[in-house]
Amino acid sequence: MKEIVRYDFVSRTWSSIYAMPDAATDQQVDGAFDGQRMVFALQHSLTTYDDWSVHVWDQHTNEVRVLDQDAGFRGPLIYVDAAAGKAVWSKAVGKNIVEVHLFDLAASRDRVIARGQIGTAWIVGDLVIWPQIVRPGSQAVFQAASLTSGNLVETPAGLSKVGPLTQIAASGSTLVWIEGNFRAIRAWRIGWPEPRTVFDSGRDRGIDDVNVAGDIVSWHSLEPGQPVYLGDMRTGSCTQVTERNGYTVSNKDAMVVIYPESKSSFGAFVVRPSQLPPLQGRSVLRS
């Protein structure tokens, strides 16, 4: 990967944000924009997850600076999230020891708000939420902290009892995750008394790479061809959007579906969940 670029839709011009030091191995694995600053994570190796760095680009100054880098330990794949001038990520600092970092982008102040056997951390409304194993031999449960203060808070009642967690993702006030053996997708939104099932494949096929934007949840099926699906939390219906392969990237009210094997001249398209009518048709929920 050579560089990260910005496209201005008004002037229809491209400008460089960040040039990769080593285009042969460096790759962007995640990024989030809070309205002024884009926080992005880079992997610097094609063979390991423990060589990474986190950066921030400020659109007002056009400056890029490093926020953090790996400590040399294998941990969760480095994802970042950003909102309201804050950024969060999880960092492995020892064997089975991960820290949740809350970074104040305006004050340039980093704070570790949790430490233990922890997965990826996400911003959900005014909370930071992550899965953590709190007792040896037990399954991971959700933990929460205030996005403003960084202080630990009581886990929302709707998230206090969930099944085995495989993957999680978040956008705005919504948290989604794969529960169980890569079979069901569950969702919870601030204000909901309990989670809702978005998709349950039963024993038919596995699912992977869950993502969310607005009311739309995406995933790809582990059936032959691994097509991408979109599910609507409002109706419990879904639609297949790629014939085979592909993936999605989301940020707030935009979901980009990347389809490298498209037969048309376009290998990607943007879905705006707020502008979509509720999906109707085949329900994918199972009792």
C-alpha positions as CSV (number, residue, x, y, z in Angstrom):
1,M,0.0,0.0,0.0
2,K,1.5,3.4,-1.1
3,E,-0.5,6.1,0.7
4,I,-3.7,7.2,2.4
5,V,-5.4,9.9,0.4
6,R,-8.3,12.4,0.8
7,Y,-10.8,13.1,-1.9
8,D,-12.6,16.5,-2.1
9,F,-16.0,16.0,-3.6
10,V,-16.5,19.7,-4.2
11,S,-13.2,20.3,-6.1
12,R,-13.0,16.7,-7.3
13,T,-9.3,16.6,-6.3
14,W,-7.1,14.2,-4.5
15,S,-4.5,15.0,-1.8
16,S,-2.1,12.8,0.1
17,I,-2.6,12.4,3.9
18,Y,0.1,9.9,4.7
19,A,2.7,8.1,2.6
20,M,3.6,4.6,3.8
21,P,7.3,4.3,4.8
22,D,7.4,0.8,3.2
23,A,4.8,0.3,0.5
24,A,5.7,-3.4,0.3
25,T,4.6,-4.3,3.8
26,D,2.7,-1.3,5.3
27,Q,-1.1,-1.4,5.2
28,Q,-3.9,0.4,6.8
29,V,-6.1,-2.0,8.8
30,D,-8.6,0.4,10.3
31,G,-9.6,4.1,10.7
32,A,-12.2,6.4,12.2
33,F,-13.1,10.0,11.7
34,D,-14.6,12.2,14.4
35,G,-15.5,15.2,12.3
36,Q,-12.1,16.9,12.5
37,R,-9.5,14.2,13.0
38,M,-9.0,10.8,11.4
39,V,-7.3,8.1,13.6
40,F,-5.9,5.2,11.7
41,A,-4.0,2.0,12.4
42,L,-1.2,0.5,10.3
43,Q,0.2,-2.9,10.2
44,H,3.9,-3.0,9.3
45,S,4.2,-6.8,8.6
46,L,2.5,-9.2,6.3
47,T,3.1,-12.2,8.6
48,T,2.4,-11.0,12.2
49,Y,-0.1,-8.9,14.1
50,D,2.4,-7.6,16.7
51,D,4.0,-4.9,14.5
52,W,1.7,-1.9,14.3
53,S,1.2,1.9,14.9
54,V,-1.7,4.3,15.5
55,H,-1.7,7.7,13.9
56,V,-4.0,10.8,13.8
57,W,-4.5,13.2,11.0
58,D,-6.0,16.7,11.7
59,Q,-7.8,18.2,8.7
60,H,-7.4,21.7,10.1
61,T,-3.6,21.5,10.2
62,N,-3.1,18.7,7.7
63,E,-0.5,17.2,10.2
64,V,-0.1,13.5,11.0
65,R,1.4,12.4,14.3
66,V,2.0,9.0,16.0
67,L,-0.2,8.2,19.0
68,D,1.1,4.7,19.9
69,Q,2.9,1.6,18.6
70,D,3.1,-2.0,19.5
71,A,4.9,-3.3,22.6
72,G,6.1,-6.4,20.7
73,F,3.3,-8.8,22.0
74,R,0.7,-10.6,20.0
75,G,-2.8,-9.4,20.9
76,P,-6.1,-8.5,19.3
77,L,-5.9,-7.2,15.8
78,I,-5.4,-3.4,16.2
79,Y,-8.7,-1.6,15.6
80,V,-9.3,2.1,16.5
81,D,-12.4,4.1,17.1
82,A,-12.9,7.8,17.5
83,A,-15.7,10.2,18.5
84,A,-16.0,13.6,20.2
85,G,-12.3,14.3,20.2
86,K,-11.4,10.9,21.8
87,A,-9.8,7.8,20.4
88,V,-9.7,4.3,21.8
89,W,-7.8,1.1,21.0
90,S,-6.6,-2.1,22.8
91,K,-2.9,-2.9,23.1
92,A,-1.2,-6.1,24.1
93,V,1.5,-5.4,26.7
94,G,2.3,-8.9,27.8
95,K,1.2,-12.5,27.5
96,N,-2.6,-12.4,27.8
97,I,-2.4,-8.9,29.1
98,V,-4.1,-6.1,27.1
99,E,-4.7,-2.4,28.0
100,V,-7.6,-0.3,26.8
101,H,-6.3,3.2,25.8
102,L,-8.4,6.3,25.9
103,F,-6.7,9.2,24.1
104,D,-7.8,12.8,24.4
105,L,-6.9,14.1,20.9
106,A,-7.2,17.8,21.8
107,A,-5.1,17.6,25.0
108,S,-2.7,15.0,23.6
109,R,-3.3,12.9,26.8
110,D,-3.3,9.1,26.9
111,R,-4.9,7.1,29.7
112,V,-5.1,3.4,30.3
113,I,-8.7,2.7,31.5
114,A,-8.6,-1.1,31.8
115,R,-6.1,-3.9,31.9
116,G,-6.5,-7.7,31.7
117,Q,-7.6,-10.4,29.2
118,I,-9.4,-8.0,26.9
119,G,-10.5,-7.9,23.3
120,T,-11.2,-4.9,21.0
121,A,-12.6,-1.7,22.5
122,W,-15.3,0.4,20.9
123,I,-17.0,3.7,21.4
124,V,-20.8,3.3,21.9
125,G,-22.6,6.6,22.5
126,D,-20.9,8.1,25.5
127,L,-19.4,4.8,26.6
128,V,-16.3,2.7,25.8
129,I,-17.2,-1.0,25.8
130,W,-15.0,-4.0,25.4
131,P,-15.1,-7.8,26.1
132,Q,-13.0,-9.1,29.0
133,I,-12.4,-12.4,30.8
134,V,-12.8,-11.4,34.5
135,R,-12.4,-14.8,36.0
136,P,-10.0,-17.6,34.9
137,G,-11.8,-20.2,32.9
138,S,-14.9,-18.1,32.3
139,Q,-16.2,-16.6,29.0
140,A,-15.7,-12.9,28.2
141,V,-18.3,-10.4,29.3
142,F,-18.8,-6.8,28.4
143,Q,-17.2,-4.1,30.5
144,A,-17.8,-0.3,30.2
145,A,-16.2,3.0,31.0
146,S,-17.3,6.7,30.5
147,L,-15.9,8.2,27.3
148,T,-15.7,11.6,29.0
149,S,-13.9,10.6,32.2
150,G,-12.5,7.2,31.5
151,N,-13.8,5.9,34.8
152,L,-15.3,2.4,34.9
153,V,-19.1,2.4,35.0
154,E,-21.7,-0.4,35.5
155,T,-22.2,-2.5,32.4
156,P,-25.6,-1.6,30.8
157,A,-28.2,-4.1,31.9
158,G,-28.9,-5.2,28.3
159,L,-25.3,-6.4,28.0
160,S,-24.9,-8.0,31.4
161,K,-25.7,-11.5,30.1
162,V,-24.6,-12.6,26.6
163,G,-23.3,-15.8,25.1
164,P,-19.8,-16.5,24.0
165,L,-18.4,-13.5,22.1
166,T,-16.5,-14.1,18.8
167,Q,-16.3,-10.6,17.1
168,I,-17.7,-7.2,17.9
169,A,-18.1,-3.9,16.1
170,A,-19.8,-0.6,16.8
171,S,-21.1,2.6,15.2
172,G,-22.8,5.5,16.9
173,S,-25.0,4.1,19.7
174,T,-25.1,0.6,18.4
175,L,-23.0,-2.5,19.3
176,V,-23.1,-5.7,17.3
177,W,-21.3,-9.0,17.8
178,I,-21.1,-12.6,16.6
179,E,-22.3,-14.9,19.4
180,G,-21.5,-18.5,19.7
181,N,-19.7,-20.6,17.1
182,F,-19.8,-18.1,14.2
183,R,-23.5,-18.7,13.8
184,A,-25.6,-15.7,15.2
185,I,-25.3,-11.9,15.1
186,R,-26.7,-10.0,18.0
187,A,-27.2,-6.2,18.4
188,W,-27.7,-3.8,21.2
189,R,-28.4,-0.1,21.1
190,I,-28.3,2.4,23.9
191,G,-31.9,2.5,25.4
192,W,-32.7,-1.1,24.4
193,P,-33.5,-3.3,27.5
194,E,-31.9,-6.3,25.9
195,P,-30.0,-7.4,22.7
196,R,-31.9,-8.4,19.6
197,T,-31.0,-11.2,17.1
198,V,-30.1,-9.8,13.7
199,F,-29.2,-13.0,12.0
200,D,-29.1,-16.7,13.0
201,S,-27.8,-19.2,10.5
202,G,-28.6,-22.2,12.7
203,R,-26.4,-25.0,11.5
204,D,-26.5,-24.0,7.8
205,R,-23.4,-22.0,7.5
206,G,-20.9,-19.9,9.5
207,I,-20.5,-16.1,9.4
208,D,-17.6,-13.7,9.8
209,D,-16.5,-10.1,9.6
210,V,-19.5,-8.4,11.2
211,N,-19.8,-4.6,10.7
212,V,-22.5,-2.0,11.4
213,A,-23.6,1.5,10.2
214,G,-27.0,2.9,11.3
215,D,-29.6,0.2,11.2
216,I,-27.6,-1.9,8.7
217,V,-25.4,-4.8,9.8
218,S,-23.1,-6.5,7.3
219,W,-21.2,-9.8,7.3
220,H,-19.9,-12.4,4.9
221,S,-21.1,-16.0,4.8
222,L,-18.7,-18.9,5.1
223,E,-20.6,-20.8,2.5
224,P,-18.9,-21.4,-0.9
225,G,-17.9,-18.1,-2.4
226,Q,-18.3,-16.2,0.9
227,P,-20.7,-13.6,-0.4
228,V,-21.5,-10.4,1.6
229,Y,-24.9,-9.9,3.2
230,L,-26.6,-6.8,4.7
231,G,-29.2,-7.2,7.4
232,D,-31.8,-4.6,8.7
233,M,-32.2,-4.4,12.5
234,R,-35.6,-2.8,11.9
235,T,-37.2,-5.7,10.0
236,G,-35.0,-8.8,10.6
237,S,-34.6,-9.2,6.8
238,C,-31.4,-9.4,4.7
239,T,-30.1,-9.2,1.2
240,Q,-27.1,-10.6,-0.5
241,V,-25.0,-7.8,-2.1
242,T,-22.0,-9.6,-3.7
243,E,-22.1,-12.7,-5.8
244,R,-18.9,-13.9,-4.0
245,N,-16.2,-12.5,-1.7
246,G,-16.0,-8.7,-0.8
247,Y,-16.1,-6.9,2.5
248,T,-17.4,-3.7,4.1
249,V,-15.9,-0.6,5.8
250,S,-18.2,1.7,7.8
251,N,-18.1,5.0,9.6
252,K,-21.3,6.4,11.2
253,D,-23.9,6.7,8.4
254,A,-21.8,5.3,5.6
255,M,-21.0,1.7,4.7
256,V,-18.7,1.1,1.8
257,V,-19.1,-2.4,0.2
258,I,-15.9,-3.4,-1.6
259,Y,-16.4,-5.9,-4.3
260,P,-13.1,-6.7,-6.1
261,E,-14.7,-9.3,-8.3
262,S,-17.5,-7.1,-9.6
263,K,-18.3,-7.7,-13.3
264,S,-19.1,-3.9,-13.7
265,S,-16.6,-1.1,-13.9
266,F,-17.2,-0.3,-10.2
267,G,-15.5,-2.4,-7.5
268,A,-17.2,-0.6,-4.6
269,F,-20.4,1.2,-3.7
270,V,-21.6,3.3,-0.8
271,V,-24.7,2.5,1.3
272,R,-26.3,5.3,3.3
273,P,-28.4,3.5,6.0
274,S,-30.4,6.7,6.9
275,Q,-31.5,7.0,3.3
276,L,-32.6,3.4,2.8
277,P,-36.2,2.2,3.3
278,P,-36.5,-0.8,5.6
279,L,-35.3,-4.0,4.0
280,Q,-38.3,-6.3,3.3
281,G,-38.5,-9.9,2.1
282,R,-36.8,-13.0,3.2
283,S,-36.4,-13.1,7.0
284,V,-33.2,-14.6,8.2
285,L,-34.1,-15.0,11.9
286,R,-34.6,-18.4,13.4
287,S,-36.2,-19.3,16.7
